[in-house]
Amino acid sequence: MKKCVISLKIVSVLMTGNLTAVQVAAVPTAEKTIGAGIQDNGKCKISGRVTDPQGFPVAYAGVYLEGTLSGTTTDAEGLFELSVSWDGVAKLVIAFLGYQTYTLELPAGEMKELKITLHPEIRQIDQVVVTAGNYLLKTGSMLDGRNAVEIATTAGSEGDLYKSISLLPGTQVAGTDGKLLVRGGSGRESQTFIDGMHVLSPYTSSYGNVSSRGRYSPFIFEGINFSMGGHSPEYSQSLSSVLPLDTKDESPNSKIGVNLMNVSVGGGGTQAWEKGSLSADFTFTDLTFYNSVFHRYQKDIWKRPYREYALQKQLRFDVGKNAVLKTYATWSKTDFGYIQAEPLTGDTRLLDYGEENIYLNSTFRKRYDNGTAFFAGATFAGNRKKIKGGLTADDFLDAAEREIHLKVKTAHRFSNLYKLEAGAETYIQTYNFYYGAGEFFRRRLEGNITGVFFSNDFGLSRRLFLNISARGEYGSEERSFAFLPRTAVTWQLRGLTVSAVVGMYQQAADYDYRIYNDKLRMERNFQTLLGVYYYNDGRIYRIEAYDKRYGRLPVESGGTYTSKGTGHSRGIDLFFNDRTLIRGVEYIVGYSYNDSKRKYLDYPVNARPPFSMRHNASVTVKYDNWKLRSIVGLTTRYASGRPYNDPNSVGFMDGRTPHYMTVDASLTVLPSRKVILYFCASNIFNRKNIYGYNFSSLPDSRGIYRSSPVTVYQNQAFYAGIFITLGRNVAYEASHF
């Protein structure tokens, strides 16, 4: 018998932004064209023709015998011929992109002149990653294609996860606190989850006009899925958006790294073993040097410059086949003190700020061979703030918030046409509030929020997908049960996707109002979203329209709060991303229009809230020059004026600040495979952006209420850092995890 020389060839690759399926076939080397009839001295020949249901030939389909290296591909007419050296029972497999895999088990001698029909495959519904309101920020994603390093090197992000996300259309320019504002919603309407578990306090300390940052580095996450609405019923207590972050399931390499910035120093690493790993990272931030160099004119106001100690760790265990147990924990402590000056009166006081934050979650994931997945998680989070001189020279505030979050869920795929997911969770919350300024005010709030949820995914055809889901939720404080249904439809054709979502969402009222009335009802939001997305040859086009109807918002009247507030937010978002026009250059253009009004708090009429801007636009350009081992970024952002209430006017909230504009730049240099240099500057033209106005409580002798502009504490920011990976791990990787 003559032996065949075997070579491997990839015959089909499914491209959906990521490489999700690769079919490898064994191809005998021969003088004739593949599929044209291979001559061999084997005992028998397997032959046939492969067509689709309409009778058209399927060319270059993979044809092979399972468990052997014998294989070929069909020719242009769908014909194949395969010589084998035995005539016993064999299993013939035929596979091709977009079609269901065909198998036939017969004696090899009987596989002659076969007529095989490949049927189109209904794509598994897990592969549908484009839905209205959703951005999947993950390496290779056809939506955004950005990983953690690209997020950190985007001009304007300052290496911060939330600032990078705020450049997407649908988000609005943050106020002085730096928090995410999504589609006409306030900062508290956006919630963060790590490994499926709620994060109580995702931002660093912020007070007055000092902008906060995200507590968590983007480098520790392998999946970042940002939803601006229409999110899964698994995620609770969010009216506008959720940001689920997934840490790595495994870290197989031991490594260590250090980083030095003009504002901080840190280091950490990972110790890996056969079935697990331990990672830890510590960062110390101190703005003493930064203030002395970049803001020397403000050195006299700081009695204790901003300092933060932050520690994070993660334990991972492989506890069986497709089973992972992870424990993630962070701790941080912040303090600072500065002289606070009243802009209208000139009075000064010492503001003393301290905060301690802890977050601990443990999660277990298991995927069974029958397609069932199981998840269980538990989280403890605590945050405590102590502030002296916050409003008056002798006042004192002590606010402590704690939360326990427990969740369990399971999912099972019954077929490519149907998947079911269901779960239950509970939030156990406590809040202690103490404020003293001559008189004392003390409140303690306790409550549970318990929910059950389910989600049904249907594959109605190759291109049409339907999701029907709902959440049931009981709040112990208001003692009521809510049913929150949601429906999503997605249609796909090649690079085009059309998606629509309709659903009801709710969120507990803010503690600032519940300390006066702990029976305030859950705030409601009914959302309707419609999006069209097109991906073609490195370009992404995206347009979304949305309508949000608010109910049960807190309303204040005579010092009493009720849940009678209403509102709406509607608008349209445009997004364009191109990586092909100029070699090495990527640019992103985003625009958002928002029309938002509310009647809540002490508003006498429906009015646009101060955190809502009608127009937002951004342009981001990034140039990669690998010959110079560098990445250059430039971002410009515009927003129309913010509304504010001017007591000198007869109207309400009819004032408008000047428009917002910044130009930011960044430079990343990779001098070696173990070193990253990073530089960024925000608002390089030093424009003074105004976020509103403070007015005196009483008019002057002319009957005019004097005003002063609200601006950020630092008009510009400059960051420079070096990240070094030690040991044998030499990849470009700032992550120590």
N, C-alpha and C positions, 0 to 999 in steps of 0.2 A: 504494500500500500504506500502511495506517495503522500508524504506529510505536507500539509498546507502551512504556509507562513502567515501568521495572524497579525493584523494591526488593528488598533482601536481607532474609531472615528466617532466624533460627536455628530449625531445626525439630526437632533432637534433640540432647540433651546427655546423655552417659553420666556418671553420678555414681558414682564409687567412692571417695569421699573426696577425690580430685583430679578436675579436669576432664580426662578422658583422651581424649575423642572429641567433636568438635563437627561436626555435619553442616550445611552452609550450602546453602540452595537459593534460586534466583532465583524470585521470586513476582511475576507480572504484576498490576498494580493494575487492578481492575475493579469495577463496581458490584455484581456478584453475589458471593456467598460463594465463597471459595476452594474449588476442587474441584467446584463445582456446574455447571460448563460455561461456559467463557469464550468470548464471541463475539469474532471478529476477522475482518479481511478477508484473512487469510493464505491460502496456497495449500491447506493441509490441516490437519486436526485429528487429534491423537493422543489416544486414549481407552482406557480399560480399567478393571479392578477389581483391587484388591490384597487378598489374603486370607492367612491363616496356613494351615498344613497341615491344620487341622481345619475350614477353610472359613469361619472368622470374619473379618470385615473388619478390615483394619489401617488405622486412622484417622490422618490427619496425617503420613503417610509423605512424605518428600521425593521429588519427581519432577522430573528435569531432564535436559536434553540436555548431554552432556559437551562442554566446549569452547565453550559458548554461555551467554548469560544467560537463556535460556528455561527457565522452571520453574514448578512449582506444588506443591500438596500434595493428598493424598487427603482426601475428606470423611468424615463419620461412617460411611458405608456402604462405605468403601474405594474409592469411584469417583474418577476424575480425568479431566480433559480439558484438553489443551494445544494451543493454536494456534501453528503455525510458518509461516514465510514461504517455505518450500521443500519439495520432496518428494524430495530426494536421500537418500543413505544417511546415517543418523544413529545415534548411540549413546545409548540411553535408559538412565538410571541411576535406581534406586529404592532408597532407604536409610531405615532406621528403627532406633531404639535397640533393641538386643538381638537383631537379625536380621542375617543375612548380606546384604551388598549385592547387589542383582540388576542385571545389565546385559543389554541386548538391542541388537544391531546389525542394522538393517534399513532399507530405504528408508522414509522418514517416511510416505509414503502408504499403506504396508501395516500401520502400527501403529494399527489400529482395533479397538475392543472386545477389547482384550487381556485375558487371564485370567492373572494373575501370582500366584505363591505365594512368599511370603517364608519362609525356613526359619530357625529359631532359630540364633543364633550361639553356638558353643562358645567361651567367653571365652578369650583367649590366656592361657597359664599365667603369663606375666610379670606379669599384673595381680593375681595372688594374693599379697597382701602380708601376710596374717594366717596365721601358723603358730604352733604351740605353742612357748612360750618366747621368742617374738620380739616386740620393740617397735620399731616404725619411727618414730623421732622426726624428723619432717620436716614442713614447712609443708603444711597441708591433709590430712595423713594422718588417716584415720578412726580410727586406733588411739590417737594421742595428740595430734596437731595442734600440737606444740610446735616452734618454730624456735629458733634460737640466742638471739635476744633474750629470748624467753619463758623459756628455760632460765636465762639469767643473772639475770632479774628474779624468779625463784621464791624465796620466803622460805626460808631454810635452805641455799640453794645457795652463798651468798657469791660468786656469779659463777663458780663452779667447775663444770665439766662433770660430774665424777665425783660430787660431792656432790649435784647435781641428780638424776642417775640413781639414786643410793642411796635416793631417796624412793619409787621404784617398788616395788610388792609383789614379793616374791621376793628382794629384797636385804635385808640385815640391817644394823643399826646398826654403823658402822665402829668399830674399836678406836682406840687412841691414834695409830695410824699413818695413819688417814684413807683406807685403801684399800677398794676394792669387795669386799664379802663377799656371795656369791650362793648361795642355797639350800643352806646348810650347808657351803659350801666355804671354803677359806682365801683370803687376798688374792692369792696367787700363781696361783690357778686361773682368774683372769680375765685375758685378754690383749687388747691393743689393736692395731688395724691401721689404717694411714693409706694410702688409695688402694690397698688390697689387700696392703700390705707390713707386715711385723711391726714393732712398736715395742718396742725392748729395755727402755727405762726410761721409762714414761709418767708417773711421778709425780716431783714435786720432792723435794728432799732432806728426809729425815725421820730423826730420831734421838731415842732416848728416848721422851718423851711429847710431842714436837713433831709435830703432825699435818701430813701432806704434802698437796699440791694437785696437780691435773693440770698437766702442762707446757704443754698446748696450749689456747688459747682456743677456746670453741665458735663464735666468730664467723668463724673461717676455714673452717668446714665447711658444706657445703650438704646433706649427707646424714649422718644419725647413726642407725645400725641396730644396736640393742642386743639381743643374743640371750642368754637365760639358760639355754640348753641346746638340744640338738637342732640345732646349727648345721651349716652346709654343710661338706662334707669339704675344701673349699678351705682352710679355716682350721685350723691345726695347733697342737699343744702347748697345749691348753687343756682342762681337765677340767670346768669349770663354765660359763664364759661367754666370749663374744667381743664386742668393741666395734669394728666396722668404721666408720671415719670417711672420708668422701670430700671432698676439697677441690674447689673450683670448677674446672670445665673452662675457663672463660673469665672475664675481668674486663675488659669493654670500655671502662670509664670510668677516666680518670686522676683521681686524688684523693689527698688527704693529710689526715691527722688526728693529733690529739694527745690524750693523756689524762693526768689528774693525780688520784692517789688519796692517801689518808692513809698508804699504805704503799709507793707506787711512782709513777714518772713514766715516760711512754713516748710514742712517736710512730712514724709510718710512713706509707706510702702506696703507690700503684700508678701506674706509668707504662704506659699502654696504647698500642699501635700497631695497625695494620691486622690483623696476623695473630699477635698475641701480646701479652704483658704481663710486666712485672717488678714484683713486690711485695716489700716489706721492712718489718720492724717491729723496734724495739728497746725493751726495757723494763728499767729499773733499779729494783730493789726494795731498800729499806733500812728496817729496823724501828726505827731509833734514835728518830725522832720518835714513832712509834706507841707504843713502850714507855714513853717519857717522859710521855706524856699519859694513856694508858689503863691502864698497868701500872707505875705509879711505884714501887710497893712491891717490884718485882723488879729495879729498875735496878742494884742492886749486884751481881747475879749475872752480868750480861752484861759480858764483857771485850771482845767484838766482836759487836755485834748482827747478826742475820741479814742477809746481803746476797746479792743474786743479780743477775747480768748475763745477759740473755737476748736473743738475736738470732735472727730467723727470716726466711726469704726463699723466694720461689717464682718460678720462670720457667715461662711457658706459651707453647707454640708451636702454631699451627694449621699442620700439615705436609701438609695435603691434605684432600680431602673426607672428613668424618666421622673425622678422624685428629687426635689431640691428643698432644703430648709435654709432660710436666710434670716439673719438678725441684723438690723441696721439701727444705729444709735448716733445721735448728735447731742452735743452740749455746748452752750455758748454763754458767755457773760460779758456784758457791755456796761461801760460807765463813761460819763463825761460831764463837764461843768463849764458854763460860759456865762458871760454877762449879757443878759437879754435887755435890749433897749426898746422902749415904747416909741415908735416913730412919730406919733402925734404929740405926745407930752414931753418926751425926752427923759422920762423916768427910767431908771435901771434897776435890775434885780439880778441876783445870782440864781441861775437855773441849775439844779443838781439832778442828774438823770442816772438811774441804774436799772438794768434789766438782766434777767436770767431766763434762759430757755432750754428745755430738754425735750427730746423726741426719741422714742424707742418703738420700733415695730419688729414683729416676728411673723414670717409668712411661710407657709408650706404649700407647695404645688406638686401635683402628681398627675401624670398622663398615662392612662391605661391603654393596653393594646387594642381594646375594643372601641376606641375612639372617645372614651369618657375622660373628662378632665375634672380635677377636684382642687379646690383652693380653700385655705383657712388662714386667717390673720388676726392679730391682736396688736393694738397700739396704745401706748400711754404717752400723753403730751402735756406739758405744763409751761406756762409763761407767767412771769411776775414782773411788774414794773413798779418802781418807786421813784416819785418825782417831787422835788421840793422847789418851790418858787415857780410853778408852772403858769399860774394866772396872776397871783399876787406874791408879794415878797415873803409872806409868812404862811402860805398854804402848803398842804402836803397831800399827795395822792398815793395810795397803795392798792393796786389792782392785780388780782391773781386769778388766772383761768386754768382749768384742768379739764382734760378730756380722755376718756377711754373709748376706743373704737374696736368693736368685735365684728368680724365678718366671716361668713362661710358661703361658698357657692359651688355649683357643679354645672358642667356642660357636657352634652353628648351629641355627636353627629350621627344621625340615623342613616343618612345618605348624602350624596352631593346635593340633594334637593331640600334637605331639612336639617336644621340644627336647633337645639333647645338649650337655653341657659337659664338657671334659676338660682336664687340665693336669698339670704336673710342677714341682717346686720342690726346693730344697736349702737347709739352714741350715748354715753353717760357723761354729763357735763355739770361742772360746778363753776361758779363765778363769785368771788368775794371782792367787794368794792368798798373802799373807805376813802373819804375826802374830808379834810378839815381845814377851815379858814375862819377861825373864831368859833363858828358853829360846826358840828360834826354830822356827817351823813354816812350811814353804813348800811349796806345791803348784801344779802347772800341769796344767790339764785341756784337752784338745783333742778335738773330736768333730764329726761330721757327722750330720745327720738329713736323709735324702732321701725324698721322697714323691711318689707319683702319685695322681691322684684323677679320678673321673668322676661325673657326675650326669645322670640321665635323668628328665625331666619329661614326664608323660603327662596329657593332658586326656581323661579317660574319658567325660565327658559335660559338659553345660553347667555342672554344679555339682560334679562330682567330679574331684579331681586327685590324682595319685599321683607321688611322687618315690622313685626307687630310686638310691642312690648308695653309694659306697665309697671308702675311702682305703687305699693300701698304703704302708707306711713302714718304712724300714730305719735303725737306729741303729748307728753305728759303734762306740760305746763298749761296748754290750752285745752287738753282733754278732748281731742277730736281726731277722727281718722280721715285721711285723704286718699282718694284714688286718682292716680296721675297716669293717664294713658298716653302712648306715643306711637307714631307710625312713620316709617321711612320707605321710600321707593327709589330705586336706583336702576338706571338703564345705561348700558354701555355698548358702544360700537367702535371697535378699533380704538383710536385715541380719544374718542368723544365720550363724555359721561354727563348724564343729566340726573340730578338728585333732588328730591323734595322731602322735607321733614315737617311734621306737625306734632306738637306735644305740649304737655302741661308740666310746669316745674314749680317748686316752692323752696323757701328758705326762711329760717327763723329770723325774726327782727333783731337788729343790733342790740347788744347789751346796753349801749348808751341810752336807749329808750325803754328797754325792759326793766331797768332798775327803778323806773317810775311806775311801770305797769307790767307785771310779770304775766299777765293774761293776754298780752298782744298776740294776735293770730299769726300764723305763718304767712309771709308775703308770697304772692302768686305771680306767675308769669306764663302766659300762653304764647307759644312761639310758632311761627310759620316761616319756613325757609325754602328757597328755591335756588339751585345753583347749576351752572353749566361750566364744564371744564373740558379743555382740549389740550392734548399733549402730542407734539409732533416734532421729531428730529431735534431734540434738545430745547424746544420752546414750550412754555406752559402758558395757556390763556385761561383765565378764570373770571367769572362774573357771578355774583350772588346777590340776591335780594332777600330782605327779611322784614318781618313785622312782629313786634313784641308788645303784648298788652299786659300791663301791670295791674294788680289788685291787692287789697289789704295792706297797702303801704302805711307806715305810722304817720299819724296826723296829730299835731300839738295844738291845743286850744286851752288857754287859761291855765297852763301848767299841767294839763292832763293829756295823756296820749291815748289815742284809739287807733283801730285798724281800718279806717275808712278811706285811705288814700288811694288814688288811681293814677294811671299814666300810660304813655305809649312811647315806643321807640321804633322807628322804621328807617330803612335806608338801603343803600346799594354799595357793594364793594367790587373793585376792579383790581386784577392782579396780572402782571406779565413778567415772565422770567425767561431770559435768553442766555445760552451758553455757547452759541455757535456763530454769531455774526462776526466777531473778531476773535482770533485765536488767543486763548489765555484770558479772555475777558468775560466776566459774567455780570449782567446787570438785572436789577429787579425794580419794577415800577409798580407802585401801589397807590390807589386812591379810594377814599371812603366818603360817602355822603350820609349824614345822619340827621334825622328830624326827631327830636325827643322833647316831650313835655311831661310834667308831673304836677299833681296837686297833693303835696305831702308836707310833713313837718309843719312849719308855720306859714306855708304859702297860701295867700288868700285866693289865688287863681291858678289855673294851669300855666306853668311856665317852664322854660328850658332850665335845667339844673346847671350849676357852674362847672360840672365835670363833663359836660357834653359840648363838643364843638361841631359845627355843621359840616365843615370840610377838613379833611386830613389827607395829606399826600406825602409820599416819600420816594426817593430814588437812591438806590444803592448800587455801587459799582465796585467790583473786585477784580484785580489783575494779578494773575499768578505767573511769575517768571522763575521757572525752575532752574534756569541757567545761573541766575543770581540767588537762587534759594530764598526767594522772598515772595510775600503776598502783600499787595497794597490795596487798601480799602478806602472808599470815600462815600459818605452818606449825607444827603441833604433832606431836611424834613420841614414841612409847612403845615400849619393849622390855622384856621380862621379864629377870630377873637372869641374869648370865653364870655358868657353872660355873667353879669353881676348886678346886684340891686343897689341903685344909687338913691339914697334918701332925698337928694336934691331934685329928683325927678318925680313926676306925678305917676309914672308907670311902675310896674314891678318887674324886676330882673330884665330891664330893657337896656341896661348898659352893656357895652362890648369893649373888651380889652383890645389893644393892638394885636395884629396877627403874630403868630409864633413862627420863628424860623431859626434853624441851626444848620451848620455845616460841620461834620465830624470827619476825622481822618484816622487811619490806623496803618501800622507797618509791622509785619511779622517776618522775622529773618530766621532761617534754619541753617546756621553755620556748620553744624555737624548732625549726625543722626541721633545724638544724645542731648542736644541743646536747642531750646527755642527762645528767641528774643522777641519781646512783644512791646510795642509802643502805641499809644493812642492819645488823641486829644479831642475833646468835645467842644463845640461852639467856638471854632478856631477864629472867627471874626468878632468874638466877644459881644454878640448882640445881647442887649438887655431885654429878656422876655418877661412879660408881666402876666401873672396868673389871676389877678383880681385886685381889689382895693379894700383897704380897711378904712372905715369911717368913724369919726368921733361920735360918741353917744349923744352929745348935745350940740346944737347949732351955736355958731359964734354970734357976735353982736350984729352981724349982717344977716343972720338967719341961714347961714350956709354951714353944712356939715363938712368939716375938713377931711381930706383923704390922704392916704399914702399907698403906694403900689405894693403888691405882694410879689416878691421875687424869691428865687432860690438862694440859699445861703452862699453857695459858690457858683458864680456865673459860668465858670469854665472848670474843666477837670483834665488833669494830665496823669497818665499812668505809664509806667515803664517797668518791665519785669524780665527776669531770666528764669527759665524752667530747665532743670537738669535731671536727666534720668541716669542713675548709676547702675553698675553691674552689667550683666550681659544683655539685658534688654535694651536694644538700640533703636527701637522704632520711634518715629515722631509721636510722642505721647506725653502730654502734660499730666495725664491722670496717674496718680499713684495707686489707684484701685485697679 
